[in-house]
Amino acid sequence: MSVFTPEGEAGELSLVDVFRRAEELSDLTCATPGEGVAVVEHLLAICFAAGVFPRSVEEWHAWVAGAHGLDAVADWLVEQPADEWDLFHPERPLGQNSMLAPYLETEGVGPAQLVLEHTGDYNQFLDHHHLEHSEPLTAGEAFRALLTQHVYGLAGRARISGKATLGPKITNLATGRLQNRVRVIVQGRTVGDTLRMNLYPPAGGEPGRFNHSWTTGGVERRGFQVKPPGRATSGPADLHSYLGRSVLLRPVFAADGETVLVDRVLIGAGELLQLDPERDLEDAVPVKRADGRTAPLWPSPARAMWRDAHALYSAALVSHKGLFGRLRELTFPPHGGGAPCLLWAVGFLANKTVPLAWTDGHFPYAPSQGEALCEASRRGSHIAEYVAKSLTRAAYVAWKIVYLNPKPADAAAQRARFDAGEKFWAAAGEHFYHLLDETVDGEPVPHSLLVYADELRTMAHDLLRNRLDSLPRNDRGMHARARAEGRFLNDMAASAAPPELRGETLP
């Protein structure tokens, strides 16, 4: 595993050493937010499998407050049979399906297919040659990419032949367990803190079985002749280690004869789960959809994660179960200034079979400031939304004056010429995070919101002026500039505007 020491140095450690040194490691280092989530999921699964988890909410509180050690997990790992944790075992490779072995040579491709962000719809370079690229991955890189595939893999068609004796449904890739919702992980000041805060008492006290490989564990895996119904999980060890893909890696030795690389992979369909909302969605943030139904918070291509931070803080304020219910009642030991933990929210954006981007945000949290953070994030988001809409209205005013007879097909691009909304959203996040930092440090929310609103108003006005600089220096151009700026300033002073934009606080 890749880790950061408190001194900021990066390095690679074995699983055993990660748990032995969990209290001194400041963080895990991963290539993407999704890979970071997948690694935490794997570490949590190991904790549950080792029997190192709190048996009650009260015990969980004591574990977090008392920094309960995780050495027992390392001890358990040391006692485990080595071949159960062998990434390249010929019969039961860790996290993989050895039943693919007969097809690896003929149907396998280059390791690029294993890296979720590289695969897309298999047309990254207009043909498939990138999948055959011989550039290998290190064993560590391949393992972390494997974990990411299991939980975030995209639905679509695998490149393994459906004619294989495993069955035609081997080609049907299902949507990963975390792909359609935002995963929230509580990050502490050390890896040990992070793992403790994300462990939880299992329903019924049963941790379930750990999925070492497709052919072990005493569980009846799905077949590939027909699509089966999803199976219920046996507990959190099962949930956090489920095999969302059938994968097989081919190892080779590097030129030094010691470093193990992966030069070929084969990926097919994996397990299908029937998730229990009461048991398997510990961290889900409930939000209401437009149709009135409640569903876990989902990532949006049109909204940065911070714009939905109020949903996280609302869950932490009112939830009586799951992660947020436990977190609200927690008393953190004093560690000095700053937030005792962060709510790390991660989402994966995709267009059908094509990955687009990871979206994530780190939001400071302290139970003692729960109401203040909820209010600051809600008002802060509302103020930003209003300012952005005002920029769009100002752009419309300029467009109507400059383009007297626009073609309908050109209208959107013409309005975009004057709309500073995109640049505003890109810059507003920094001010929002500063607002949260001040709030968690105990600054009065009304005063912080006044400063925040003034900063957003000034920044937006400057961005609007920059957009309007492209107007011609004639009567029409000057008229458009004056009217657009006037509309923006009127919006800022309007009675319908958030009072903070007028220099007032909420009554």
Order of alpha helices (4+ residues) and beta strands (2+ residues): beta-beta-alpha-beta-alpha-alpha-alpha-alpha-alpha-beta-alpha-beta-beta-beta-alpha-alpha-beta-beta-beta-beta-alpha-alpha-beta-beta-alpha-alpha-alpha-alpha-alpha
